[in-house]
Amino acid sequence: MRHFEAVYRLLSFTAAAEELGLTHSAITKSIKTLEADWETQLFHRTTRTVVATEAGKKLYPQAVDLLAFAASVRGSVAAGEHELSIVSGPGVIESMIHPAIVKFARRYPRTRINVATMPPHLAAEELVQRRIHLLVYHEASLAGLPHKDRMKVTNVIDEPYWMIHRKGHPAASRPHTFEEVVQYDWALAGFDRLFAQSLPEDVRVMLEKAGVPHYRLLSQAACIELAKQTDILTTLPQSAAKAMISEGSVEGVPHPGGFRFSIGAAVLYDAGREPTVEHFIDCL
């Protein structure tokens, strides 16, 4: 596969042989063996040019991924190191990932961790292609994902949402119904299409009519700052909300809509029991 990648990239058997420190005949024999094993031609060759076939064009990006994965495995075996790739929603990154890393590092201090955020349906494709190890999203978002029948989901947290606002906000003057609070402007992190579709139809219609959320931001911290400085409302899980309220920077009450912060961690069923992934889920 490394020989194929070099020939494709350099469009030359001679240049590939020089780069890899091999003879021209060794590279030629290697590619012929690959083509014979797979029963498909990967290159059109003449005395002067090398052009990839359609099969070769399809193989190249996957060959790059395979070589990167092989390098990762080799490094893990040789040095006792490992890399854990996680994709989650923005609220999860800001509230849950860093405490989990602190716990995780006590057992696996040499494991490198990469955490990113992206739309859940794209993250599902990355998981299926085995470019990441773990998804951490609201369970409502996980329920609507493609390939969900191939995933094992573990619930890692389930608690009520609280409505958060600045001190002295009009919403604090008396208890409000859900129908009343949606009339305010809201800033929400992680309110994606899958989450919206998972809501009861009457709730979803009510939010759409009111234009909620008015501000959909990637950062939960930015939503909180808006709530501190304006009449915009936001929402936090109960534990995070109580911590902020105790600091005196905001006020809040249980969300009148009765929504819950229910987070799941998803892995592929057939990915095997990777101890670092399992332990990270425990830390969450």
LINKA-V496785 format. One record per backbone hydrogen bond with DSSP energy under -1.0 kcal/mol. CO is the residue of the C=O (numbers start at 1). NH is the residue of the N-H. If there is no record, write none. Layout:
CO/NH  CO/NH
This chain:
1/5  2/6  3/7  4/8  5/9  6/10  7/11  12/16  13/17  14/18  15/19  16/20  17/22  23/27  24/28  25/29  26/30  27/31  28/32  29/33  30/34  31/35  32/36  33/37  34/38  35/40  42/53  44/51  49/46  51/44  53/57  54/58  55/59  56/60  59/63  60/64  61/65  62/66  63/67  64/68  65/69  66/70  67/71  68/72  69/73  70/74  71/75  72/76  73/77  74/78  75/79  76/80  82/112  84/114  85/133  85/134  86/116  87/136  89/93  90/94  91/95  92/96  92/97  96/100  97/101  98/102  99/103  100/104  101/105  104/107  104/108  108/111  112/84  114/86  116/88  119/123  120/124  121/125  122/126  123/127  124/128  125/129  126/131  127/130  134/87  135/266  136/89  137/264  138/142  139/143  142/145  145/148  147/150  148/151  150/269  152/267  154/265  157/263  159/261  160/238  161/255  162/236  163/253  164/234  165/251  166/169  169/172  170/173  177/181  178/182  180/183  181/184  185/233  186/215  188/217  190/192  192/196  193/197  194/198  196/199  200/204  201/205  202/206  203/207  204/208  205/209  206/210  207/212  215/188  219/223  220/224  221/225  222/226  223/227  224/228  225/229  226/230  233/187  234/164  236/162  237/241  238/242  239/243  240/244  241/245  242/246  243/247  244/249  245/248  251/165  253/163  255/258  259/161  260/262  261/159  262/139  263/156  263/157  264/137  265/154  266/135  267/152  268/271  272/274  274/278  275/279  276/280  277/281  278/282  279/283  280/284
